[in-house]
Amino acid sequence: MQNFMYQFLYIPEDKSGYIPAAFEFLIMLILCIIVFMLFRKISKKQEMKSKEIEARILADKKNTNNQQNI
């Protein structure tokens, strides 16, 4: 049992095996940052649209209330 657990802790003598993994990690990190920024940008646009729609609805509601009171 003891020997089985240490098989996952293999560290190679030649450290050049880490270079491709580091490049892949950097590429994935950059892609994640780009996707996150894209989501934030889209979310900001949707927020502005929803605020515009909300303002329009409130203005229409206010106009109908004023017409009913007259």
BELGICOR-V329818 format. One record per helix or strand of 2 or more residues. SS is the DSSP state (helix for helix, strand for strand). FROM is the first residue (numbers start at 1). TO is the last residue. Records with the same first field share a line. If there is no record, write none. Layout:
SS: FROM-TO  FROM-TO
This chain:
helix: 2-9  17-69
